[in-house]
């Protein structure tokens, strides 16, 4: 479904991605991991067609994604219906007067009838436990409620791929648990999940495969999530755990405590 071949990208001359090659199949659940500034968010933006490679090639379902391609409104509409992006900061993608209009915005751009839009919005309000916020301004919601609205906006387009940037940041434990369970259900229903996260406790629940970036903006490892979490030396090298605070229980399992960055 997604093929990134030898892609590099720089912001104002500063390298953000260095010779990245990744293939992701439909239905996979993939975690993107690595230290701050390693290129995780840049990769997610590239996958969503918000930025474009300086060198290399990005293909989605066999079609190369370029700036020229996405200037074609028909192609762009089809592409953005298939892949949805939930930003780390929900305020970045919420701009309508109330929650209903936020969720309805995407389907309206698709040209759906108001009756079909109403059905999609109401189904999502119920699914996301947002029924009570139908006419509430997004700016008057809690952080967790905003995150739910942002996800509902993306799901209103019924995308095949859901891309999430640090989705549990600043959420209370109950909302974190709800969101993790919800993402698991989405993946089991056939959605492809690509999630950037620092949370090593979360990773084995929402992914079966992990791609680990290093501080040089390249890929340090790409392997099964459980295998990666057992490779303490690799996690230390990626600056995801502190070598002085990891412990083994004698059965080849690693326990992570408050040393996770």
Buried (B, 14 or more C-beta within 10 A) or exposed (E): BBBBBEBBBBEEEEBBBBBBBBEBEEBBBBBBBBBEEBBBBBBBBBBBBEBBBEEBBBBBBEEEBEEEBBEEEEBBBEBBBBBBBBBBBBEEBBEBEBBBBBBBBBBEEBEBEEEEBBEBBBBBBEBBEBEEBEEBEBEEBEBBBBBBBBBBBBBBBBBBBBBBBBBBBBBEEEBBEBBBEBBBEBBEEEBBBBBBBBBBBBBBBBBBBBBBBBBEBBBBBBBEBBEBBBBBEBBBBBBBBBEEEBEEEEEEEBEBEEEBE
